[in-house]
Each structure stands twice: as C-alpha cells, then as structure tokens.
Amino acid sequence: MAPSILITGASSGIGKALAFELAERGYSLALVSREGELLNEIRQEIQAAFNPPAVAVRVLDVTDYDDVFQAVPEMAEALGGLDIVYANAGIGLGERVGRGDFEKARQTIEVNLLGAMATVDAAAAYFLEKGSGHIVGTSSVAAFRGMPKASAYSASKAGLAIYLEAVRAELHKKNIDVTVLYPGYIDTPLNNMLKNRPFLISVEKGAEIIARLIEKKVKSSTVPVYPWNVVGRLMKLLPTGVIAKM
C-alpha cells in the first residue's frame, strides 16, 4: 500500500515542491493551506503528471486551532489513513523590534509555532489511536541563532524545534517517529526578497532532500545537510557584532 502524507502549507514553497516530489514517488497526498484555489490547481497538475493513488485537498488556516483538530482525522479518512503528518506551514514577515512591528511578530508566532504545535498535537492524537506514525516539522537554521530583523521568526523556529524534541521524548516507545528539519536558504517566496542567501538551493532540490530525510526517518537534519550542519554550529559561536551585520 502506498504511503500517505498530510502537508500543511502545501500551496507554495517547500510544501508544494514536496507534494510533487512525493507524488512522483507514489505517495497518497493530503494537501492543506489557506489557498483553496491554488490547492485545486496543484491537485490537477499532480494528477495529470504522476497519477498518484490519491490527492485530497482542504482549506486550512493553522491558526484556526479547532479546525486543525478536525482537519487531520478528516484527511486521514479521505485517504484511508495517514502515515506521515508534516507541519510545514510558515511565514516570515521581517519584523523589527521597537519599530511598531509587534503585530508581525504576533502573526509569526501564531502561524509558525502555535499553528505547528496544533498540527503536531492533532497528528499525535491520530497516531496514538492508530498505533504508529511519523511526525515531521519544519524548523530553520534561524533556530540556531537569533537573527536581526527576524527575532520572532528565529524564536518561532527554535521553539518548534524544542517542542518537537519534547514530543519525541513523550512519545518514546509509542511507535511514532518525530523528525525535525532545519532548512537553510531554499529558493521560495519566503526569502526571495533577501539580497544575501548563502548556500542557496532550488526548491526542487530542497524537496528531494527533504523527501529522502523523511523516508530515512531521521531524528533531525539541516537541509541541505552540508554545509549547514557545520555552519549551524559555527553560528552559535559568532560574536554578536558579526550577527548584527547579517
């Protein structure tokens, strides 16, 4: 039986690219985001290109926490079961501290952290009842060190990483795997306005790497693995003055 995955934030960026990558690998897909029209277009494109076993779509705002807890079992029923839930939806609004941008910071935390936590919690409830499963979350290399003009984004991604580590410990010996991914600069609308994107890779390459890491059920990994597995450690050691110039 083909593996099945639910992907949040599936209408653009990493989520969309991963949907195409996994469809080519024969997965059944449950795709959710706030953009219903785009999801329907993506479903048609995927079905025409790869004819996967099933593609279900649903409008979901991950900050509507009650609806998240309805969406996971609904999509599981639509596909005849779920093997993987990928908490991927995220935003980056480039807020600046003390400059009247707190609303941006609030939105970032609600989507990237609380929305992801709701998704993971709903997935855990489903997998505990099912008796097995795999939870995946998108953190970021920004979780390794708080970055200027991205304080809430860095905090949200660091918070999600720690939350997922706690979930892994809580679900230990429950036959539920937990994977934390730390993408570097992947060419998506989330960062394509930035002047400096070191070690940039295409979204298609990023999706290929992520698919491979998910299938290996790694506990955690940067994306790509190298050089960010080294750079991430070095980021923690850099003087504040160097970080301030980034």
DRENRO-692257 format. One line per field, with one value per residue (C-alpha): z, y, x; chain. Coordinates in nm, 2 decimals, decimal comma, padded with zeros to 4 digits. Example, Ala and Ser with C-alpha at 12.3 -4.5 7.8 and 13.67 -1.06 7.14 Angstrom:
BEGIN
w: c(00,78/00,71)
v: c(-00,45/-00,11)
u: c(01,23/01,37)
chain: c(A/A)
% end
This chain:
BEGIN
w: c(00,00/-00,09/00,20/00,27/00,40/00,51/00,43/00,57/00,38/00,06/-00,19/-00,22/-00,14/00,02/00,08/-00,29/-00,42/-00,17/-00,29/-00,64/-00,53/-00,32/-00,59/-00,83/-00,56/-00,54/-00,22/-00,15/-00,06/00,17/00,09/00,31/00,31/00,32/-00,06/-00,18/-00,55/-00,56/-00,40/-00,66/-00,94/-00,77/-00,74/-01,11/-01,21/-00,98/-01,11/-01,47/-01,42/-01,19/-01,13/-00,76/-00,57/-00,41/-00,38/-00,13/-00,06/00,21/00,30/00,65/00,84/01,10/01,34/01,35/01,61/01,65/01,27/01,28/01,51/01,27/00,95/01,05/01,10/00,80/00,57/00,72/00,63/00,28/00,21/00,41/00,67/00,72/00,77/00,80/00,91/00,80/01,00/00,73/00,71/00,80/00,74/00,76/00,79/00,86/01,18/01,36/01,73/01,87/01,53/01,56/01,41/01,70/01,50/01,25/01,54/01,68/01,35/01,30/01,64/01,59/01,25/01,29/01,64/01,77/01,43/01,41/01,76/01,69/01,38/01,58/01,87/01,63/01,45/01,78/01,88/01,55/01,55/01,91/01,82/01,51/01,69/01,46/01,26/01,17/01,26/01,07/01,14/00,96/01,18/01,03/01,06/01,21/01,52/01,58/01,65/01,68/01,37/01,34/01,17/01,22/01,60/01,61/01,32/01,49/01,82/01,65/01,48/01,79/01,99/01,74/01,74/02,12/02,12/01,87/02,08/02,38/02,17/02,07/02,43/02,53/02,25/02,31/02,26/02,11/01,76/01,65/01,48/01,51/01,26/01,29/00,98/00,97/00,61/00,51/00,22/-00,02/-00,31/-00,21/-00,17/00,20/00,13/-00,24/-00,15/00,05/-00,10/00,06/00,06/00,13/00,01/-00,18/-00,34/-00,56/-00,41/-00,62/-00,47/-00,13/-00,17/-00,30/00,01/00,25/00,09/00,14/00,50/00,57/00,42/00,64/00,94/01,07/01,41/01,29/01,00/00,83/00,46/00,28/00,53/00,42/00,47/00,72/00,96/01,01/00,97/01,21/01,49/01,40/01,41/01,79/01,83/01,63/01,82/01,84/01,63/01,34/01,37/01,39/01,04/00,88)
v: c(00,00/00,34/00,56/00,87/01,21/01,53/01,85/02,19/02,50/02,29/02,57/02,72/02,69/02,37/02,23/02,25/02,12/01,83/01,74/01,70/01,51/01,26/01,22/01,11/00,86/00,72/00,87/00,95/01,32/01,53/01,89/02,18/02,55/02,88/02,89/02,66/02,77/02,71/02,37/02,26/02,37/02,18/01,87/01,88/01,93/01,64/01,40/01,48/01,44/01,14/00,99/00,91/00,68/00,97/01,35/01,52/01,89/02,11/02,47/02,51/02,81/02,65/02,94/02,82/02,56/02,39/02,33/02,18/01,91/01,84/01,85/01,58/01,30/01,43/01,40/01,06/00,94/01,09/00,89/00,58/00,66/00,87/00,76/01,10/01,45/01,73/02,05/02,28/02,59/02,91/03,28/03,53/03,89/04,06/04,24/04,48/04,52/04,86/04,98/04,92/04,57/04,37/04,27/04,10/03,92/03,80/03,66/03,49/03,31/03,21/03,05/02,91/02,80/02,77/02,65/02,39/02,28/02,23/02,03/01,81/01,76/01,66/01,42/01,27/01,21/01,04/00,83/00,72/00,58/00,42/00,28/00,42/00,72/00,98/01,35/01,60/01,97/02,25/02,45/02,65/02,73/03,05/02,84/02,81/03,18/03,47/03,68/04,06/04,17/03,81/03,79/03,64/03,41/03,28/03,24/03,05/02,81/02,75/02,70/02,45/02,25/02,22/02,14/01,85/01,72/01,71/01,54/01,28/01,20/01,20/00,95/00,73/00,37/00,46/00,36/00,73/00,88/01,25/01,44/01,80/01,96/02,28/02,42/02,67/02,91/02,73/02,94/03,01/03,32/03,32/03,45/03,55/03,92/03,89/04,03/03,77/03,40/03,19/02,83/02,88/02,57/02,54/02,44/02,12/02,02/02,11/01,89/01,60/01,62/01,65/01,35/01,14/01,25/01,18/00,83/00,77/00,88/01,09/01,25/01,58/01,73/02,05/02,09/02,05/01,85/02,01/02,29/02,38/02,10/02,28/02,64/02,59/02,50/02,80/03,04/02,98/03,09/03,41/03,74/03,95/04,22/03,98/03,86/04,22/04,29/04,00)
u: c(00,00/00,13/00,25/00,03/00,13/-00,05/00,14/00,04/00,13/00,11/00,01/00,36/00,73/00,86/00,52/00,42/00,75/00,74/00,39/00,52/00,83/00,63/00,36/00,63/00,74/00,39/00,26/-00,10/-00,13/-00,34/-00,27/-00,39/-00,33/-00,53/-00,54/-00,81/-00,80/-00,42/-00,46/-00,71/-00,48/-00,19/-00,41/-00,49/-00,13/-00,01/-00,28/-00,20/00,17/00,20/-00,14/-00,07/-00,30/-00,50/-00,48/-00,71/-00,71/-00,87/-00,86/-00,70/-00,56/-00,34/-00,41/-00,77/-00,67/-01,00/-01,02/-00,67/-00,80/-01,09/-00,87/-00,63/-00,89/-01,09/-00,79/-00,70/-01,05/-01,02/-00,70/-00,80/-00,53/-00,23/00,13/00,30/00,19/00,43/00,38/00,53/00,31/00,51/00,55/00,84/00,74/01,07/00,97/01,20/01,20/01,08/00,97/00,59/00,61/00,47/00,17/00,40/00,58/00,24/00,13/00,47/00,44/00,08/00,15/00,50/00,48/00,12/-00,01/00,26/00,20/-00,17/-00,08/00,16/-00,08/-00,36/-00,12/-00,01/-00,37/-00,44/-00,12/-00,17/-00,51/-00,37/-00,07/00,20/00,30/00,56/00,55/00,77/00,82/01,00/01,22/01,51/01,88/01,75/01,67/02,05/02,10/01,86/01,89/01,83/01,51/01,38/01,35/01,01/01,09/01,40/01,21/00,93/01,16/01,37/01,05/00,92/01,25/01,25/00,88/00,93/01,22/00,99/00,72/00,97/01,05/00,69/00,60/00,91/00,82/00,48/00,59/00,57/00,88/00,95/01,17/01,29/01,42/01,63/01,63/01,89/01,82/01,58/01,45/01,09/00,87/00,96/01,31/01,34/01,33/01,65/01,98/02,20/02,11/02,42/02,43/02,10/01,95/01,64/01,31/01,31/01,64/01,52/01,21/01,43/01,65/01,35/01,18/01,49/01,53/01,16/01,20/01,50/01,31/01,60/01,56/01,69/01,89/01,97/01,86/02,09/02,29/02,62/02,73/02,46/02,54/02,88/02,77/02,48/02,73/02,95/02,66/02,63/02,99/02,99/03,03/02,71/02,87/02,91/02,55/02,43/02,57/02,38)
chain: c(A/A/A/A/A/A/A/A/A/A/A/A/A/A/A/A/A/A/A/A/A/A/A/A/A/A/A/A/A/A/A/A/A/A/A/A/A/A/A/A/A/A/A/A/A/A/A/A/A/A/A/A/A/A/A/A/A/A/A/A/A/A/A/A/A/A/A/A/A/A/A/A/A/A/A/A/A/A/A/A/A/A/A/A/A/A/A/A/A/A/A/A/A/A/A/A/A/A/A/A/A/A/A/A/A/A/A/A/A/A/A/A/A/A/A/A/A/A/A/A/A/A/A/A/A/A/A/A/A/A/A/A/A/A/A/A/A/A/A/A/A/A/A/A/A/A/A/A/A/A/A/A/A/A/A/A/A/A/A/A/A/A/A/A/A/A/A/A/A/A/A/A/A/A/A/A/A/A/A/A/A/A/A/A/A/A/A/A/A/A/A/A/A/A/A/A/A/A/A/A/A/A/A/A/A/A/A/A/A/A/A/A/A/A/A/A/A/A/A/A/A/A/A/A/A/A/A/A/A/A/A/A/A/A/A/A/A/A/A/A/A/A/A/A/A/A)
% end
